[in-house]
């Protein structure tokens, strides 16, 4: 699996399937492997961030820069683990863990007001002023029982989003 020009063996497929917690079927893993190989133009076993930006849907995503931090240099197994949060078979906990990683911009295991503001800035762009973003975010935090000075950890995200019906699904075309 290290060399993208090689084919996946049944063992590789099963190993990847276990690694992504059964979020993808074997057929989906094979299709994703083919896409991974297309993106790995240098045939080095991982995808550099500039290759992700070559995907139009990714490039226009307002969170693309945050996602690039998580994606840069992933091998196939890590690539599948990343994508597994978007599978309809992913658990709510898995999806919340992914969202937490997006918000944890400095990867320190804590999400600050500034971290959340950064993501909100990416999502709203020029459609909201900085003051509006800060006001909205402070209100949302207050309603959830937190302040601007709070540090949120993963368990806080679980508490806040744990009763939601998150829809983070992407379709994996299977040939």
Buried (B, 14 or more C-beta within 10 A) or exposed (E): BEEBEEEBEEEBBEBBBEBBBEBBBEEBBBBBBEBBBEBBEEEEBBBBBEBBEEEEEBEEBEEBEBBBBBBBEBBBBBBBBBBBBBBEBBEBEBBBBBBBBBBBBEEEEBBBBEBBBBBBBBEBEEEBEEEEBBEBBBEEBEEEEBEBEBEBBBEBBBBBBEEEEBEBEEEBEEE
